[in-house]
Amino acid sequence: MQDYDVALKLLLRGSAKVTLRELTGATVQKWLDVELPKVQNTRVDFLGETDDDDGSLVHLELQSHNETAMPLRMAEYCLGVFRLFGKFPRQVLVYVGQAPLRMDSELRGPDVWFRYRVIDIRDLDGDRLLESEEIGDNVIAILARLRDHQDAVHRIVERIASLAASDRETALGQLLILAGLRSLEETVELEVRKMPLFIDILDNKVLGREFKRGLQEGIQEGELKGELTVLRRLIEKRFGAMPGWVEERLAGRSTAELADLSVRLLDAQSIEDLLK
């Protein structure tokens, strides 16, 4: 399911504005790439700052299968965000799987009640997403509630065909990946073959591999920047303003190395101790 995860993240970070509004009820002004301290699964899928006057936060988490431990994970994410930013995010778990949704939306205990929203993406109005001027919304519509799936696929492919060549192949590849979550790959392929305008990435294994590699590299680059941003924040919170030599030492480190430094920071007595 890694391919769907990468494709959806790129779409939601890109042009899927109507989809985001439907999911969060807000307009995201900017995305915050953060590594949460002391949480088992430390990378949230999306954390955004809205354009509200108070700069409230929204947290979106994507899930393709039912997981009984999800309420605990969401609670840990919530507290992790609060530790970093001093405010609680509005949380939405977005289910994109094929099986019926069976996950709880709360965690209850003695004197404890934690809640968040769970949205099955099939409850979104796919026909409304098809009307959007943004190609990201059009592609995501294939996962939502639709009156006629075959007609929807035709309209999406037709819209992709109108894009510039550089955007056309990317959007088509994303559509093919998401279509796999709804067993619509063959429907998409049939529509694509009706339009000779397309470079046929369905038969071009090399281009298919390059496309997937490009998506992965895009996410990895974002994760590296996110790791570096978080580590800077944690270092400054622990030791004060960072000297220039620290920036030089951090440059060129891998995502895994930066994540390791974030953990070691908890026990380091000084910046020198951390980077020795």
C-alpha positions, 0 to 999 in steps of 0.5 A: 500500500506504499504507492497509494500512500505516496500518491495521496500525500502528493495530491493532498499537499498539491491541488486537492483543495476541495477535498481538504475543505471537505475533510477538515472544514478549514483552509490549510495555509501551510503544512508543518513537517514534524517528528513527534517526541516519544511516540512509537509511530512518530511521523504524522501524515499531515499537520497543517496550520489553517488560515484562521486568525488563531492559526489553529492546527489540523491533523490528517491521518490516512489509513487503508485498513482497520486497526484496533489500536488507532484511537491510542495512536491518534491520542499519542499524536495529539499529545505529541503535537501539543508538546511541540506547539502548545495547542491541540490539533483538530484531528481527522482519520481518513479511511481509504480502504475497501473493507467496511470501516470498523475503527472507533473514533474515541478512547475512553477510560475512568475520567478520560474521554478522547475523541477525533473524527473518522471519515470514510472517504467514500462518504465524500461527494465524488461528483462534487470533486469531479466538478472542481477545477483542481486536478487533485480533487478530480483524481481523488474523486475515484475513491469517493461516492460516485453515481457512475464509476465508469463515467467518472473515470472517463471524465477524469481521464479526459481532464488529465488529457487536457493537462500539459504533457509534463503534468499529464503522466504524473496525474495518470500515474496517480489515478492508476495507483488510487484506482487499485484501491477500488479495483478500477485499474482495468476501467482506467486502462480502457479509457486511457487506451481510447486516447492516443494523446497519452504516452502509454505508461501502462506498457512502459515498465521503465517509465512506470518505475521512474514515476514511482521512484519520483514519487518516493523521492519527493516524499523522502525529500519532504521527510528530510526537511521535516526531520531537520526542521524538528531537530532545529526546534528541539535543539533550540528549545533545549540549548538555545540559539544554534551556532553556525557550526551546528548547521554545518554539521547537520547539513548532509545528514540522512533522515535516519541520522537526524531522527537518531539525533532527535532521540539522543537529544533527550539525554545529551548534556550539551550541543557538543555532546549531541554531535560528538 
